[in-house]
Amino acid sequence: MSYSALLAADAAGGFLAGLILEGGGLLPPRPRIAIILELLWGGALTVFSLANAYWLAIAFLFLAGFLELSFNAMAQSLVQLNAPLEKRGRVIGLFNMASLGLRTFSGVSVGLIGSFVGIHWSLALAALAAMTIAALLLLLLGRTGGQ
C-alpha cells in the first residue's frame, strides 16, 4: 500500500502538470524555463530521497512528478520547434533515444552507487549532479543572451 501511494503521488503530479500545461498555457516553451524546471525537479527528488517523514516523501514525489512531466514536455516541444523541417524526424528520434538511454543508465548508476552509499544518498547525489549541470547550462544561457 505504501509503495502504491508513492507511485500514485508521482503519477498524480504528472497528471496535474498535463492538465495545467495543456489547458492553461502557463509555461511557454523557453530554454530558460525548461532548465529552471529541471533544477526544481532535481531539488524535489533530492528532498524526496532524503525525507525521513513519509508524508514529506509523498508531497515531494508529487511535486517531482509535476516538474518531471513539465520539464520533459517542454524539452520535447523545444526540440520539435527548433529542429530544421527537413531533419525534424531524425532530430526528434535522436532526442528520444538519448533521453531514454540516459534514463536507463541513470537507473544502473544510481543502483550501483547505491550499493556503496545507500539508495537514498545515491538518488540524492544523482539529482544534485543533474542540478549542477542544469545550473551550468543556465549560466551559459545567460552569457549568450538566450531566453
Secondary structure, DSSP 8 states (H G I E B T S, - for coil): -HHHHHHHHHHHHHHHHHHHHHHH--S---HHHHHHHHHHHHHHHHHHHH--SHHHHHHHHHHHHHHHHHHHHHHHHHHHHHS-GGGHHHHHHHHHHHHHHHHHHHHHHHHHHHHHH-HHHHHHHHHHHHHHHHHHHHHHHHHHT--
